[in-house]
Structures are given as structure tokens and as C-alpha cells.
Amino acid sequence: MKGTALVLTGFSLIAITYGMARFAWGLMMPDVMHTIPLTPRISGVLSASSFAAYCVAVMLAPMLTSRAGPRFSAMVAALCAATGLLLLASAASPWLLGAGLFIAGLSAGLASPALADAVSQRIESRQQPQMNTAINAGTSMGIMLSVPILFWLPGGWRAACALFALLALICILPVWRQLPGKSDAARHSSWLSTMRQRSLQRLIVIALISGIASAAWWSFGPDLLHHIDVNASVVSLLWLVGGAAGILGALTGPMAKWIGMNAVYRLSLCGMSLLLLLLALSHHYAWWLFPAVALGGAAYVTLSGVLLVWGAEATAHSPASGVGILFFMLAAGQVIGSLLFGQVYASAGAASALLLFAALPLAMLFLTPAKTD
């Protein structure tokens, strides 16, 4: 298939920058807390620092891609992932953890817009939604690989971060070979002018609220599981199941052809909400945690794929800008969500925080883009 090498390269870069440099923190956090004491509030601030860095990077990525090309932006993304992960591996205080998470968080924000631009240049328009959602599913592969590495690698989370950094450096070579070196400057416009487009208005709100709701699981999921007496090996297995199920996000394009993108969007929201509701009502380990986590993992990656496709379609003149804006709002929501969940968790308990966050995706069922399938 035309563009296979590009898709595999993008898939690998997303696996590293999202799955390992960004979302693996949630799985690492309970072990990190045994080495470096952290309160729920500090944990929320640390998680927010990663998402805040993502916001900064995704704002700058379209301009960087326009001037230096998607290849350069993607290479910088890989270098940021490696640098941040190495800082995490050597961290001895919350401040160093925050610095590592911030730098690693930059990588994901740089990667997605660059890859969207590369796909728009190299892939025929009718195949772009499928290619973009396939690349986006790399998040799940990164999460899946991080589980056995964190669980079995001698040296624990520090050695795992060092290995993740090495994989990020290795990814530079295929990025250099497969991504175009230049971008079509005519495709890019300023963020302010792009954000004023009516086609993006509702999508911006959807992305923001989705980010707030998703922070509950991705920032605090393993810690919440530990608090309902799920042992460490089962927590790792659940994280693996969630990541594996997220691979279904690669089917967002084919599913949309079958039932329509709006239906895929609504199903994703229900999946995210159901996971949080079940966690709120659970007081101990139960078998149904496995299908619930699988559903939540698939729902989040699918929803991000929906936003990617809608953002690229809404700004066909500047796909990197459209994707960048929506992913910025998704990450801004995760910053807010991490801080808010940490505060509510510390003051009112896990159940109250989870019920509050579970209500957000349900409220969004009534908010769809001003477009038809």
C-alpha cells in the first residue's frame, strides 16, 4: 500500500512520544512514589506539567513545521522524548521529575502536527483519514510495550525510562528517511485566523472537555486501582489491556464508513464515561475491571482519532494547524483535569472525583460538530 513506510514511521514515533514519553507516567507513578514521596496534589501538578508542555509544543509545531518541514519537527520530537526520559531516569526530586515530564511532554505536541502535514503531502486525500487514524493508534502500542518493560526490566522505572530514551533516539533514522523535508507554506495560516473558522468552534469545546475527562484515568488510573486493593501485577496487566484495546482506534476510519463519524464519537464518549463510573462504584478487585479498562482505552484513542480526522477536514488548507489546535485543546483540558482531579481526590475522595469526571463525557453526547457524516 502506498505510504506504508510513512505510516509505520509515524506509528512508531507516536508510540514513543505518546505511549512511552507521556502516558507511561501514569503507570510509573505508584513506583516513583516509593522512591520520591509525592502527595496526590503534587502528582496532579506533575501530570499537568507534561500536558502543559504538550500545549506549548502543539502551539509552536505548525509554525515550526511550516518553516523547517515535518522531518525536522519530528526529529526534534524524538530528541525531546529522549532528553526528558533521561531526566526522569536520573531524577531525585519532584522538581527534576517535573522537568523531565515537561521536556518529554513537548515531544508528543511536536509529533502529531508534523505527521499530519507529512500525510497531507504524501497520501491521496481519500486515504488520509485511514492513514491518520492508523498512525494515531501508535499511542496504544507504546502503552502496551511500556507495561512489560516497566514490570520486568531489572532496574525498575529508572531503567525503563533509559530504554524508552534509547528507542526515541533509534526512531530518528526512519523519520529522516521517510518524512518530507519541506512543507507547503501555502498550507499554513495563523492560529488566530484558523481558530475563528466556524468549522472548528464546536470541535474546540469538544476537545477541551474530552481532555478534562480523560485526565482522570491517564494521570491517576494505576493509583486509583491500587487504592481498591488491586495488586501491582494486575494493575500492570490492566494497563496493558487498556493499551491493547486502544489499537482499535486504528479502525476509526473504517468504522466511520459503516456507522458514521458522529456515531463513533458518541460511542467513544460512552466508553470513557463507563470506565470512570465503574471505578467510582468499585471497592475491591472484580473481573469486570478488564473489559471496562479495555473499553476506556479503546474509547480514548478512538476519540482522539475522531478529533484528528475532523480537525484535518475542517482546515483542509492547513491540516497541521487544525490538528494542532484540537490537540492543544485536548491537552489544555488534561492540564485542567489533572489539577482539578488531584484537588477533588485529595479533599473529597476518589469516588466523588470519578463521578464528577464521568459526567463530563455524558454531557458531551448533546454536543456534536455542526456537520453531518
C-alpha positions as CSV (number, residue, x, y, z in Angstrom):
1,M,0.0,0.0,0.0
2,K,1.2,3.4,-0.9
3,G,2.6,5.3,2.1
4,T,3.1,2.1,4.3
5,A,6.6,3.1,5.3
6,L,5.4,6.6,6.3
7,V,2.6,5.2,8.3
8,L,4.9,2.7,10.1
9,T,7.4,5.5,10.9
10,G,4.6,7.7,12.2
11,F,3.1,4.9,14.2
12,S,6.5,4.2,15.8
13,L,7.1,7.9,16.6
14,I,3.6,8.2,18.2
15,A,4.2,5.0,20.2
16,I,7.3,6.6,21.7
17,T,6.2,10.2,22.2
18,Y,2.7,9.4,23.4
19,G,2.7,5.9,24.8
20,M,6.2,6.0,26.5
21,A,7.2,9.6,27.0
22,R,3.8,10.8,28.0
23,F,1.2,8.2,29.2
24,A,3.7,5.7,30.8
25,W,4.0,8.2,33.6
26,G,0.6,7.1,35.0
27,L,1.8,3.5,35.3
28,M,5.1,4.6,36.7
29,M,3.8,6.9,39.3
30,P,3.0,4.4,42.1
31,D,6.6,3.0,41.9
32,V,8.1,6.5,41.7
33,M,6.2,7.4,44.9
34,H,8.1,4.7,46.7
35,T,11.3,6.4,45.8
36,I,10.3,10.0,45.7
37,P,7.4,10.8,48.1
38,L,4.5,12.5,46.3
39,T,1.1,13.7,47.6
40,P,-2.0,13.5,45.3
41,R,-1.7,17.2,44.8
42,I,1.9,17.1,43.7
43,S,1.1,14.1,41.5
44,G,-1.6,16.2,39.8
45,V,0.9,19.1,39.3
46,L,3.5,16.8,37.8
47,S,1.0,15.2,35.4
48,A,-0.2,18.7,34.5
49,S,3.4,19.8,33.7
50,S,3.5,17.1,30.9
51,F,0.2,18.2,29.5
52,A,1.2,21.9,29.7
53,A,4.4,21.2,27.8
54,Y,2.3,19.4,25.2
55,C,0.1,22.6,24.9
56,V,3.2,24.7,24.3
57,A,4.7,22.4,21.7
58,V,1.4,21.9,19.8
59,M,1.1,25.7,19.5
60,L,4.6,26.0,18.1
61,A,4.5,22.9,15.9
62,P,2.6,24.2,12.9
63,M,4.9,27.2,12.6
64,L,8.0,25.0,13.0
65,T,6.7,22.5,10.5
66,S,5.9,25.3,8.0
67,R,9.4,26.8,8.3
68,A,11.6,23.8,8.8
69,G,9.4,20.9,7.4
70,P,7.8,17.9,9.1
71,R,11.0,15.9,9.1
72,F,12.8,18.5,11.3
73,S,9.8,18.8,13.7
74,A,9.5,15.1,14.0
75,M,13.3,14.7,14.7
76,V,13.0,17.4,17.4
77,A,10.1,15.5,18.9
78,A,12.2,12.3,19.2
79,L,15.1,14.3,20.8
80,C,12.8,15.9,23.3
81,A,11.4,12.4,24.2
82,A,14.9,11.1,24.7
83,T,16.1,14.1,26.8
84,G,13.0,14.2,29.0
85,L,13.1,10.4,29.6
86,L,16.8,10.6,30.6
87,L,16.0,13.3,33.1
88,L,13.3,11.2,34.6
89,A,15.6,8.2,34.8
90,S,18.1,10.3,36.9
91,A,15.6,12.4,38.9
92,A,16.0,12.5,42.7
93,S,13.3,15.2,43.5
94,P,9.8,16.2,42.4
95,W,11.4,19.2,40.6
96,L,13.5,17.1,38.4
97,L,10.6,14.8,37.7
98,G,8.6,17.8,36.6
99,A,11.5,19.0,34.3
100,G,11.7,15.6,32.7
101,L,8.0,15.3,32.3
102,F,7.8,18.8,30.8
103,I,10.5,18.1,28.2
104,A,9.2,14.7,27.4
105,G,5.7,16.2,27.0
106,L,7.0,18.5,24.3
107,S,7.7,15.5,22.1
108,A,4.1,14.5,21.6
109,G,3.0,18.0,20.8
110,L,5.6,18.3,18.1
111,A,4.9,14.9,16.6
112,S,1.2,14.9,15.7
113,P,1.1,18.1,13.6
114,A,4.3,17.2,11.8
115,L,2.9,13.7,10.9
116,A,-0.4,15.2,9.8
117,D,1.5,17.5,7.5
118,A,3.5,14.7,6.1
119,V,0.4,12.6,5.4
120,S,-1.3,15.5,3.7
121,Q,1.7,15.8,1.3
122,R,2.4,12.1,0.6
123,I,-1.0,10.4,0.8
124,E,-4.0,10.9,-1.5
125,S,-6.8,12.8,0.2
126,R,-9.3,9.9,0.2
127,Q,-6.8,7.7,2.1
128,Q,-5.7,10.4,4.6
129,P,-8.4,9.7,7.3
130,Q,-7.4,6.0,7.5
131,M,-3.7,6.7,7.5
132,N,-4.0,9.4,10.2
133,T,-6.0,7.2,12.5
134,A,-3.6,4.3,11.9
135,I,-0.7,6.5,12.9
136,N,-2.7,7.8,15.9
137,A,-3.2,4.2,17.2
138,G,0.6,4.1,17.9
139,T,-0.3,5.5,21.3
140,S,-1.7,2.1,22.3
141,M,1.4,0.2,21.1
142,G,3.6,2.5,23.2
143,I,1.4,1.8,26.2
144,M,1.4,-1.9,25.5
145,L,5.2,-2.1,25.3
146,S,5.8,0.1,28.3
147,V,3.9,-2.4,30.6
148,P,6.3,-5.5,30.3
149,I,9.3,-3.2,30.2
150,L,8.3,-1.4,33.5
151,F,7.2,-4.7,35.1
152,W,10.1,-7.0,34.2
153,L,13.1,-4.9,33.3
154,P,15.8,-5.0,36.0
155,G,16.3,-1.6,37.5
156,G,12.6,-0.7,37.6
157,W,11.2,2.6,36.3
158,R,14.6,4.3,36.0
159,A,16.0,1.6,33.7
160,A,12.7,1.6,31.8
161,C,13.0,5.4,31.1
162,A,16.5,5.0,29.9
163,L,15.4,2.2,27.5
164,F,12.5,4.4,26.3
165,A,15.0,7.2,25.6
166,L,17.2,4.8,23.5
167,L,14.1,3.8,21.4
168,A,13.4,7.5,20.9
169,L,16.9,8.0,19.5
170,I,16.6,5.0,17.2
171,C,13.4,6.4,15.8
172,I,15.3,9.4,14.3
173,L,16.7,7.3,11.4
174,P,13.3,6.3,9.9
175,V,12.0,9.8,10.5
176,W,14.9,11.2,8.5
177,R,14.3,8.8,5.7
178,Q,10.5,8.8,5.4
179,L,9.2,12.3,6.2
180,P,9.4,15.1,3.7
181,G,12.0,17.8,4.4
182,K,9.9,20.7,3.3
183,S,6.3,21.8,3.9
184,D,4.0,23.7,1.6
185,A,4.0,27.1,3.2
186,A,0.7,27.9,1.5
187,R,-1.0,25.3,3.6
188,H,-0.3,27.1,6.8
189,S,-2.1,30.1,8.4
190,S,-2.0,31.7,11.8
191,W,-3.7,30.0,14.7
192,L,-5.9,33.0,15.4
193,S,-7.4,33.1,11.9
194,T,-7.7,29.3,11.9
195,M,-9.5,29.2,15.3
196,R,-12.0,31.8,14.0
197,Q,-13.3,29.3,11.5
198,R,-16.9,28.2,12.3
199,S,-16.0,24.6,11.4
200,L,-13.7,24.5,14.4
201,Q,-15.7,26.2,17.1
202,R,-17.6,23.2,18.5
203,L,-14.6,20.9,17.9
204,I,-12.5,23.2,20.2
205,V,-15.1,22.8,23.0
206,I,-15.3,19.0,22.5
207,A,-11.6,18.6,22.6
208,L,-11.2,20.7,25.8
209,I,-13.9,18.8,27.7
210,S,-12.6,15.5,26.4
211,G,-9.2,16.3,27.7
212,I,-10.5,17.2,31.2
213,A,-12.4,13.9,31.4
214,S,-9.6,11.8,30.2
215,A,-7.1,13.1,32.7
216,A,-8.8,11.0,35.5
217,W,-7.6,7.7,34.0
218,W,-4.4,8.6,32.3
219,S,-3.0,10.6,35.2
220,F,-4.4,8.6,38.2
221,G,-5.6,5.3,36.8
222,P,-2.9,3.0,38.4
223,D,-3.0,4.9,41.7
224,L,-6.8,4.5,41.8
225,L,-6.5,0.8,41.1
226,H,-4.0,0.4,44.0
227,H,-6.5,2.1,46.3
228,I,-9.1,-0.5,45.6
229,D,-6.7,-3.3,46.5
230,V,-5.6,-4.3,43.0
231,N,-2.1,-5.8,43.3
232,A,0.8,-4.4,41.2
233,S,0.9,-7.3,38.7
234,V,-2.9,-6.9,37.9
235,V,-2.5,-3.2,37.6
236,S,0.2,-3.7,35.0
237,L,-2.0,-6.2,33.2
238,L,-4.9,-3.8,33.2
239,W,-2.7,-1.0,31.8
240,L,-1.6,-3.5,29.1
241,V,-5.2,-4.4,28.3
242,G,-6.2,-0.7,28.0
243,G,-3.3,0.0,25.7
244,A,-4.0,-3.1,23.6
245,A,-7.7,-2.2,23.2
246,G,-6.6,1.3,22.0
247,I,-5.3,-0.3,18.9
248,L,-8.9,-0.5,17.8
249,G,-8.5,3.3,17.3
250,A,-6.9,2.4,14.0
251,L,-10.3,1.2,12.9
252,T,-11.8,4.7,13.4
253,G,-11.8,5.3,9.6
254,P,-13.5,2.0,8.6
255,M,-16.0,2.3,11.5
256,A,-16.9,5.8,10.4
257,K,-17.7,4.5,6.9
258,W,-20.0,1.9,8.4
259,I,-21.9,3.8,11.1
260,G,-20.8,7.4,10.6
261,M,-18.2,9.5,12.4
262,N,-20.8,11.1,14.8
263,A,-21.8,7.6,16.0
264,V,-18.2,6.7,16.5
265,Y,-17.8,9.9,18.5
266,R,-20.8,9.2,20.8
267,L,-19.7,5.6,21.4
268,S,-16.3,6.8,22.4
269,L,-17.8,9.2,24.9
270,C,-19.9,6.5,26.5
271,G,-16.8,4.2,26.8
272,M,-14.8,6.9,28.6
273,S,-17.7,7.6,31.0
274,L,-18.4,4.0,31.8
275,L,-14.9,3.3,32.9
276,L,-14.9,6.2,35.3
277,L,-18.4,5.3,36.7
278,L,-17.3,1.7,37.3
279,L,-14.2,2.8,39.1
280,A,-16.2,5.1,41.2
281,L,-18.6,2.3,42.3
282,S,-15.9,-0.3,42.9
283,H,-14.5,-1.0,46.3
284,H,-12.3,-4.0,45.5
285,Y,-10.9,-6.0,42.6
286,A,-13.5,-7.5,40.2
287,W,-13.2,-9.4,36.9
288,W,-15.2,-6.7,35.1
289,L,-12.3,-4.2,35.5
290,F,-10.7,-5.9,32.5
291,P,-13.5,-5.2,29.9
292,A,-14.1,-1.8,31.5
293,V,-10.4,-0.7,31.1
294,A,-10.3,-2.2,27.6
295,L,-13.4,-0.2,26.7
296,G,-11.9,3.0,28.2
297,G,-8.6,2.6,26.4
298,A,-10.3,2.0,23.0
299,A,-12.6,4.9,23.6
300,Y,-9.9,7.5,24.3
301,V,-7.7,6.6,21.3
302,T,-10.7,6.4,19.0
303,L,-11.9,9.8,20.2
304,S,-8.5,11.3,19.6
305,G,-8.6,9.8,16.2
306,V,-12.0,11.3,15.5
307,L,-10.7,14.8,16.6
308,L,-7.6,14.3,14.3
309,V,-9.8,13.5,11.3
310,W,-12.3,16.3,12.0
311,G,-9.5,18.8,12.6
312,A,-7.7,17.9,9.4
313,E,-11.0,18.1,7.4
314,A,-12.1,21.3,9.0
315,T,-8.9,23.1,7.9
316,A,-8.0,21.4,4.6
317,H,-5.9,24.4,3.7
318,S,-3.8,23.8,6.8
319,P,-4.2,20.3,8.3
320,A,-1.2,20.7,10.7
321,S,-2.9,23.9,12.2
322,G,-6.3,22.2,12.5
323,V,-4.9,19.1,14.2
324,G,-2.6,21.2,16.3
325,I,-5.4,23.4,17.6
326,L,-7.6,20.5,18.6
327,F,-4.8,18.5,20.2
328,F,-3.8,21.7,22.0
329,M,-7.3,22.0,23.4
330,L,-7.3,18.3,24.3
331,A,-4.0,18.7,26.2
332,A,-5.2,22.0,27.8
333,G,-8.2,20.1,29.1
334,Q,-5.8,17.4,30.5
335,V,-3.8,20.1,32.4
336,I,-7.1,21.4,33.9
337,G,-8.3,17.9,34.5
338,S,-5.1,16.7,36.2
339,L,-5.1,19.7,38.6
340,L,-8.8,19.5,39.3
341,F,-8.9,15.7,39.8
342,G,-5.9,15.9,42.2
343,Q,-7.7,18.6,44.2
344,V,-11.0,16.8,44.4
345,Y,-9.4,13.4,45.0
346,A,-7.4,14.8,48.0
347,S,-10.3,16.7,49.5
348,A,-13.5,14.7,48.7
349,G,-12.2,11.2,47.8
350,A,-11.8,9.1,44.7
351,A,-15.5,8.2,44.3
352,S,-16.6,11.9,44.2
353,A,-13.9,12.9,41.8
354,L,-14.6,9.9,39.4
355,L,-18.4,10.6,39.4
356,L,-17.7,14.3,38.6
357,F,-15.4,13.4,35.7
358,A,-17.7,10.6,34.4
359,A,-20.5,13.1,34.0
360,L,-18.4,15.2,31.5
361,P,-18.4,12.8,28.5
362,L,-22.1,12.1,29.1
363,A,-22.9,15.8,28.9
364,M,-21.0,16.0,25.6
365,L,-23.4,13.5,24.0
366,F,-25.5,16.5,23.2
367,L,-22.6,18.5,21.6
368,T,-21.7,17.4,18.1
369,P,-19.9,19.3,15.3
370,A,-22.1,21.5,13.1
371,K,-21.7,19.0,10.3
372,T,-23.2,15.8,9.0
373,D,-21.5,12.5,8.3
